[in-house]
């Protein structure tokens, strides 16, 4: 079986993206969360609780790795081999980074005891973006990421919401680190920012747009959108009530990232074309999302 250079390059790029995302995720913990005893949820958060409750005798990386072994078995069984391979890679890389990345002293010096809230917010944003990049490349850092991807396979529920539901108990257990309710509050701040960041990056790239195009050159515009933007076009008969002239209204459903090419096509053919655009949610069908069981 011959593998094309394009597929090899795509796979290399995917693993490169995975590594970048995992580095951002682990760095956010090492630099902002762990030094401030902030628990942000997930298996990493549970490993952090174990680390501090055990008076730092159990390394976070070891607890993280052992708990993920169990979840990986579930991931292989439900989500398939391709998921498992990249998730194994993600768990191993996360384990290595947790074990070798030192706490950056310049960040510790920059943020004092009174800056825990800022560290919770920065850590949540950075870890959220890191996990979102990992998701976009078909992988995971393990832990509750596996739970989120399993739920997302069968339900139309955003990964961020899954994190919110599964991490409440883990963050609540951070109270036992220093018997201080403020630790829980910081953890919930991190969790909220993290969940929002994940949804912002993932949903932003998948957001759909509905476009109405009115032009006497509708046929040429529709043909080029089909051929160049690879999007379907629906044509509806219309009457301009002021002019009493018949024409066609083109309706195009597309991803937000594809709007530029459609704008270029319309502009090249008819600069006077009338265009109306609106963001839409819940677009299902070929080329968009798949309707999942409720």
ABEGO torsion letter per residue (X at the ends): XBBBAAAAAAAAAAAAAAAAAAAAAAAAAAAAAAAAGBBAEEAAAAAAAAAAAAGGABBAAAAAAAAAAAAAAAAAAAAEAAAAAAAAAAAAAAAAAAAABBBBAAAAAABBAAAAAAAAAAAAAAAAAAAAAAAAAGBBAEEAAAAAAAAAAABBBBAAAAAAAAAAAAAAAAAAAAGBAAAAAAAAAAAAAAAAAAAAAAAAAABBBBBBBBBAAAAAAAAAAAAAAGBBBBBBBBBBAAAGBBBBBBBBBBBAAAAAAAAAAAAAABAABBBBBBBBBGBBEBGBBBBBBX
